[in-house]
Amino acid sequence: MIYLISSLLAPPDDVLQTAVSDLQLSTFVAAVYAADLDRAIKKAPAISYFIPRNRAFGYLGLGMKYLLLPEGKDELRKVIRYHAVNQIVYAPDVEPGRTTLKTLEGGELVLRRGKGKNSTLTLSSPTKWEGHDSGEAFPANGELRSAQIGDSDALTSSGVIHTIDSVIMPADVALTIRKLIRGSKQATMVDLMVRAGLGWILEGREPTSDELAHAILSGVVKAPDDQVGDEPLPDVESLAMPSYTLLVPTDKAFSRLNLTRYLHDREALLDLLKLHIIPTQPSTPRTGSTRTPAEPPKDGSPLSMADDLVYGTLLSSKSKYGDIAFRATGDNSFIVGIRGSRNNAGMDFARVGQSGRASVRWRKSLQAGNYGVLDDETPPGTHVNLELWKGGMALGGGVLVIDSVLVPYEPSWFSRYVTSANESRLALTRRWGWLVITLVGVGIVLLIAAASVGWWWMTKGKHEQYEPLEGEEEE
């Protein structure tokens, strides 16, 4: 049987040529060339690619900017290889349930389909731990939301392409706060953190013994009450677990500040930095917050942001002006400011710019409760705390770049603040400045009154001077 066709049949293009034809995949193509993987990808046979769209890479924010730097090339290669599966997978052939796929990176991906052949396909990192009692499962990369597969089955010369709506980070790629700041190309904050002995926060790790001792002396953490002699400090891991979200002023913002003062005053430097460090520890809603986070942070964001949300910083334990609050501006951006501050010469608020979420880290503690196995090296019976967010913050923390330095605030002598019993918040109820103005006004009024009385008295005395009686002769 013979069929007539309108044009010559041609074999499919290679994966990069196919991806280039879709404008929504241009970031992936650029990343492949930045990682020097273009030749390897063109030659790899029988590969299924799950390619994130441009918007998905945009959600990584500072994380993606770091990966595209020369020092992030190795990690970028892992990310790209993690989205390539060493077998041909066609969407119609995926059975309902869970399917484990081996990636070129060496790790695994979990492909899920709901009941029914036409149900949604999702892709996620494999489960790292399951709660025996609750039955909850948590992905190894810490991302609660699975990637959804959109367009599928685009044929290439070596396999097939599916598009997904988020980047799936390999569990062995660690995006630390230092790397996120490197992606923002801001250097001053890193230098100050290292000078202040807070480099372990940048690295997302537990502090060394010396760093821990310094952290206790500087008031970053509280000294344990049960330390005996030279015994190691307990719960060292909890200092970095959960981690921290760092507000990072730009280098330009620091150039407007007298850094010489802070470099010569260690306590002032620590207070300045602590005001920019938000611990991701679980906490109750802060006083004065009209809303509390109801959901985990959005893709790529280190913490939830909404109008009137208030968070504590490392300075909150020392100063009642240590909390920071977010305010929506109406153009999908936010301003962050020192809660309760007034007239701080513009150094009490800043606009939030770029952001990036640090990689999740897993906390292990020996406690009663649900037990599970974190990995092969975890002792049996180890309790694993897997709350990835609480109080509106991601466990890994991250970075928010701001355009101004927040300077610790102390009220001036002519103002005082009291606690309102009804609102449970600090409020400015009286200013000594108004009292001074009132006293000066009263003084002026009294001075005018005194002058008026004196003038009246002198005038009255003139009219009542002695007049000669009738018949008396003037000499």
Helices and strands as residue ranges (DSSP letters): H 15-20, G 23-25, H 26-34, H 38-43, E 47-52, H 54-59, H 62-67, G 70-72, H 73-82, E 84-85, G 91-93, E 97-102, E 108-113, E 121-124, E 127-130, E 137-139, E 147-148, E 154-156, E 159-164, H 177-184, H 188-195, H 199-203, H 209-217, G 236-239, E 244-249, H 251-255, H 259-264, H 266-274, E 277-279, E 310-311, E 324-328, E 334-338, E 349-357, E 363-365, E 383-385, E 389-390, E 393-394, E 398-402, E 415-420, E 425-431, H 432-463
